[in-house]
Amino acid sequence: MIESLLRRIAAEVRLHRHNRLNRKGVVSESAQNYFVLHDILPKNIHEGLCSTVQTLNDSWVSKSTAWRSGSAIGGHELKDSVCAPWLEYLTSSDFLEDVRTRTGLANLDLVPEQDMNRMSLLSYSGAEGTRGDGADWHMDGSIYLGDRWAGILVLEEETSEADAKLELKPHGNRVVLPAAEMKNTLILFQGDHVEHRVRPMLPGEERVVISLLFSTWPVMTLNPLLRRYQARVNREFYDA
């Protein structure tokens, strides 16, 4: 009991310090890895999701701020949407074991269902005469006691450019991925340590992704300051 309590306290202190340093751009050199997992969904599930997403016209929350513009549907809303049956695979043991096996992250798990960031839908598009949707270079915060891993599962990436819109900067070096290889691909990275962005969409371009949130110890912090910060971020995405 005492050992468990001491472990929890140490993790809370470590997480608070990490977020404080994170805002100053200080990150861990050992947390700069990323994984690109192609064909992550069975073909019928990928096609089913792509088809049903097209019917969600009235469900999107569109936002445009100084650092991000685009549309989103939070996890709680997705549970009651037409996408729900197709999304069940993403919480299955088959999916998690596939991700763990391919990455070597044996204790990786999805964060609790109460967190709407566990699984959300993000959409980016471009239109004539406006700056297309996207997100500037940034790092995420974290509210979980274990290592935080962001997963971006690309459903559609219709772009006229050769490079995918998501860019990473591990160790400060810009990494781009081939746009032609992005469909049905999961990009997994520690977004609270690896700087990343979504390059602005050009007219006629469209990008739809499922955002997944994993942790190696998916226990949410008790720190009210960190929880309040995450609540502000949620409002930026989902009006939550």
Order of alpha helices (4+ residues) and beta strands (2+ residues): alpha-beta-alpha-beta-beta-alpha-alpha-alpha-beta-beta-beta-beta-beta-beta-beta-beta-alpha
